[in-house]
Amino acid sequence: MFRTYFLSLSIAGLLWGSPALADELPDCIDPQFQVEMTYCAGVDYEKADNELNALWPEVAAAAKERDEYVAEQAKSMGVPTTYEALLTAQRAWLKFRDAECEYQSYSFFGGTGQSMAGSLCLAQITRERIYQLRQAIDER
């Protein structure tokens, strides 16, 4: 999945890397060509991923703050702390997201839309996770 995504971005970079097109970025408001759509889907995913990465320290801090109250009890019961459970959940979510988007991209298997579909999926599921994590922070 990611190889396809980065390959498509590399191809897009080569296309826009020519001197004649160096000052022109694709119109991601209304992309007209497949290469533009693929590029814009990649940009959209990159924005969502950056937002998730920026949110992560706040999420981790909230989990660690909760652990001030429950960590000792959790350890005495032999269960993970809030932070440990968060890490396990996030790692599982990353595997799910990547596998799900690989699967969804197969709707366009072998076609020019495959990497675009994968990137669109990655952006959507990443935004859903951001929403979930923000809600978890707000509930604490």
N, C-alpha and C positions, 0 to 999 in steps of 0.2 A: 504494500500500500504506500508506504512512505517513499520507497524507491520510485514508484510511479509518479507520486506527487512531486518529488524533487526533480525528476527527469522532466516533467512537464514544465516546471518553473524554469529549469535550465534552458529548455527549448524556447520558452517565451523570452527569457533573457537574451538569448542569441538573436531572436527576431527584433527585439527592441534595442539591441546593442549596436546596431549598425549606425553609422554617423548620421544618416538621413533621418532616422527615427529616434535618435538619442534623446531629444527633448520632448518626445511624445510618449506619454504613458497611456495605457488603454483606458477608455471611458468605462469605469466600473459602475456608473449609474445606468448605462444602457449599452452593454457590450453587444457587438453585432456579429463577431466572428468567433469560432470555437476557441481559437488560441486566446482571445481576449476573455472569453467566459472562463476558461481554465485558469488563466492568470488571476482573474478577479476572485474566483473561488478560493484560490490559494492565499490571496491577500486577506480575504475574509477569515479564513481559518487562522492565519497568522495573528490577526488582531484578537480573535477570541482566545487563542492560546496565550498571547501576551497578557490579556486581561486575567486569565486564570492564574498565571504565574505571579502576577502582581497581587492578586487576592490571597494567594497561598500563605504568606507570612501571617496575615491577620487570622486566617482560619486555624493555623497551627497554634498561634498565641491563644486563641479562644479555647482550644482543646487543652492546652497546658494549664490555662487558668482554671478550667474545670477540674483538672487533675489535682489542684491544690486541695480540693475537698474530697475527692474519691480515689485517688491513686493508692493510698495505703490499703483501703478496704478492697479495692480491685486486686491488688497484689496478694493480699491475704486469702482471697477467694480463688486465686489462681486464674484470674481473667485479665485480659489486657486493660491497660489504662485507656483513658479517652484518646490521648494522643496516639497510642499504639493502634487502637481500633481505627482511628482516622487514617493512619498510614496504610493499614491493611486494606481499608475500603478504597482509598485512592489508587493504590496499586492495582486492585481488582478492577476498578472502574476504567483505568487506562487500558488494561488488557481487553475489557469488554468493548470500549469505544473503538479501539483499533480493529478488533475482529469484526464488529458490527459494520463499520464503514468499509472494510475490505469486502464483506459480503454484499453490502448495498451497491458498491461500485460494479459488482458483477452484472448488474442490470445492463451495463454498457460494455461488457467484457470484450476486450480487443478493439474497441472502437475509440474514437477520439474523445468521447465523453466520459470514459472510465475514470480518469484521474480527476476530472471536474466533479463527478458524482461523489467520489471519495472525499474530496476536499469540502464539498458542501455538507456532507454528512458529519465530518469532523468538526466543522464550525458549529453546526446545529447542536450536536450532542455536547460539545464543550460549553456552549452557552447555557444549555440545560443544567449542566453541572455547576456552573457559576451561580445560577439561580438557586440551586439546592444548597450550596455552601453558604451563600448570603443569608438564606432563610435560617440555616443552622446557627449562624453567628447572631442573628437578630433574636432568636429564641432563647439565647443564653443570658 
